[in-house]
Amino acid sequence: DVKVTQSSRYLVKRTGEKVFLECVQDMDHENMFWYRQDPGLGLRLIYFSYDVKMKEKGDIPEGYSVSREKKERFSLILESASTNQTSMYLCASSPHREATEAFFGQGTRLTVV
Amino acid sequence: KQEVTQIPAALSVPEGENLVLNCSFTDSAIYNLQWFRQDPGKGLTSLLLIQSSQREQTSGRLNASLDKSSGRSTLYIAASQPGDSATYLCAVSLTGNQFYFGTGTSLTVIP
């Protein structure tokens, strides 16, 4: 089975901190995604990557950056955390360049205080 | 831009009932449609994937259908159980690297 693992289930950070959310997949998938999920707004795409060192902005990239140095790992970086970035963050991966089936991690609930 | 709608937003049924969840999308040129389950505070678990050339997929008590021309999909759950209580999301993908998600239907099955 495909496994997508996010490094933390829960995180509490202070305003202004630099925050790293890590995601690792074990199925050699080309595509990886970062979403945030908020009540009433559904899932919104922050960034995605279709290959090592390649990245594309999603719908809400402001305040975030990403890194993909190895195929299996996709990191989301909050350069200076703010309270409006309190959310559930979901990582996903899928095979091939054309989207097929998406597999998700268990989610990271980030609270910025 | 593709828009995905799920109605109803919430549904409560007694245990044992058969039920249908609905998903509609605006652009019929989809690559595939996927149904997910999400338990509170957790990630999404894939339930069923329907390729654009298929009409339906089945897994146990779940059956998903796809009508591309009308922009609709349904998830049928037979003989519902309390353990089925969760939020169900549908997602469509167009050719490319993006998925479009509905906001989900929150299902409660009452024992």
Boltz contact constraints between the chains, C-beta under 6 A:
constraints:
  - contact:
      token1: [A, 31]
      token2: [B, 97]
      max_distance: 6.0
  - contact:
      token1: [A, 42]
      token2: [B, 101]
      max_distance: 6.0
  - contact:
      token1: [A, 42]
      token2: [B, 103]
      max_distance: 6.0
  - contact:
      token1: [A, 43]
      token2: [B, 101]
      max_distance: 6.0
  - contact:
      token1: [A, 48]
      token2: [B, 97]
      max_distance: 6.0
  - contact:
      token1: [A, 50]
      token2: [B, 97]
      max_distance: 6.0
  - contact:
      token1: [A, 90]
      token2: [B, 43]
      max_distance: 6.0
  - contact:
      token1: [A, 98]
      token2: [B, 95]
      max_distance: 6.0
  - contact:
      token1: [A, 99]
      token2: [B, 93]
      max_distance: 6.0
  - contact:
      token1: [A, 99]
      token2: [B, 97]
      max_distance: 6.0
  - contact:
      token1: [A, 99]
      token2: [B, 99]
      max_distance: 6.0
  - contact:
      token1: [A, 101]
      token2: [B, 49]
      max_distance: 6.0
  - contact:
      token1: [A, 102]
      token2: [B, 99]
      max_distance: 6.0
  - contact:
      token1: [A, 104]
      token2: [B, 43]
      max_distance: 6.0
  - contact:
      token1: [A, 104]
      token2: [B, 44]
      max_distance: 6.0
  - contact:
      token1: [A, 105]
      token2: [B, 43]
      max_distance: 6.0
  - contact:
      token1: [A, 106]
      token2: [B, 42]
      max_distance: 6.0
  - contact:
      token1: [A, 106]
      token2: [B, 43]
      max_distance: 6.0
  - contact:
      token1: [A, 107]
      token2: [B, 42]
      max_distance: 6.0
  - contact:
      token1: [A, 107]
      token2: [B, 43]
      max_distance: 6.0
